[in-house]
Amino acid sequence: MQNSAPPAIVLEGLRKRYAAGGTLALDDVSISVQPGEIFGIVGRSGAGKSTLIRCVNLLERPDSGQVRVLGDDMLGLDDAGLNRARRGIGMVFQHFNLHSRRTVAENIAFPLEVAGVPAAERRSRVAEILPLVGLEARANAYPAQLSGGQKQRVGIARALASRPRVLLCDEATSALDPETTEEILALIRDLRARLDLTVLLITHEMGVVKAICDRVAVMEAGRVIEHGRVFDVFTRPAQPTTRRFVSEVIGHSVPAETIARLPAPEAGETRYLAHVLFAGPNSTRAVISQASREFGVDYNIVSGRIDEISGEPFGIMAVAAYGAPAKVTASLLWMQELGLTVTPIEEHA
Ligand SMILES: Nc1ncnc2c1ncn2[C@@H]1O[C@H](COP(=O)(O)OP(=O)(O)OP(=O)(O)O)[C@@H](O)[C@H]1O
């Protein structure tokens, strides 16, 4: 998705402090999103994600820094300019934010009504959007009659009403069950391709990033601590926080019964359980047997599987290493130097 076109969104050196003397919600944050890209921002609660995404359409104003969207210098626009620019930026919310007394069609038409679009044009635009989100049959339903997934489809349709080129998704699937989450993510991916959208999303779930993002930035305490192609960040996370996020998705804990069946370490030895993740042509099996030979460490392979991100495969193994503590450590460091990612497995998880 990288290309030479100017970025659709550029955030540069953003700082934001809500209260004098309070902590920085954004501390020198810079990201740039290419046209057509799905860019994810992931972080724990309080990391600054909402503040950041709300700075894109200036629902929140940064104290300093630059915000450029589709070529507009957002902070330099007057009210009329800002209204125009905002029509090019749709936003989808976690809790849908629908009007309960308006039908699906009326909810979708709402932003057009606010923008003064004539009724006939509103109707034809709504008729155009409903099939895009699979809601043709529910035009006259009220939000209370819809499932969570359908409500979010309305939220997405409303965000698309003014034909934006940029879609901001603020935890758009966090209120949905896993199956509905998958459906909505597939819909967003499909709409990106059909409507040529650029998507910036925030989430606390690495599963969402793995499912649809091209690139990701990881936030912590108001800063971007790591960013890159999703495949690279998943297979070679550099920061401990990123490693924890990644292990949520690809390093599920090994069942206690499995661990109980593993031999105990002998006197003077240690047993170290880890996930070993590899990408590209490296054969994990060869690495494991070489590590065994060269470091005198026994590797017991507990489980192994192949997964993929954006069509690129990678392998993940759970291993138990047995040997003298210093040798086990040295062998694992050697694997990391080869580019494999080693994450400890909690024995009590
Ligand atoms: N309106 C506000 N007034 C004061 N402080 C705020 C406000 N909004 C956010 N904050 C503070 O700014 C920091 C970043 O919050 P933000 O909501 O951007 O993080 P987040 O990563 O989106 O977390 P969450 O998922 O919980 O919303 C936090 O310390 C938060 O308490």
The ligand as an ORCA input file, in Angstrom:
! r2SCAN-3c Opt
* xyz 0 1
  N     -11.588     15.333     27.980
  C     -10.526     15.031     28.733
  N     -10.203     15.781     29.798
  C      -9.111     15.492     30.566
  N      -8.295     14.456     30.344
  C      -8.574     13.662     29.298
  C      -9.707     13.904     28.459
  N      -9.730     12.951     27.497
  C      -8.664     12.154     27.742
  N      -7.977     12.571     28.814
  C      -6.724     11.987     29.356
  O      -5.786     11.930     28.291
  C      -5.065     10.712     28.306
  C      -5.272      9.980     26.974
  O      -6.651      9.596     26.873
  P      -7.298      8.973     25.574
  O      -8.761      8.840     25.825
  O      -6.852      9.734     24.396
  O      -6.608      7.541     25.557
  P      -7.100      6.211     24.854
  O      -5.869      5.492     24.481
  O      -8.056      6.546     23.788
  O      -7.827      5.449     26.011
  P      -9.350      4.932     26.057
  O      -9.386      3.758     25.158
  O      -9.531      4.583     27.500
  O     -10.183      6.100     25.615
  C      -5.558      9.942     29.513
  O      -4.683     10.191     30.586
  C      -6.922     10.551     29.779
  O      -7.253     10.446     31.142
*
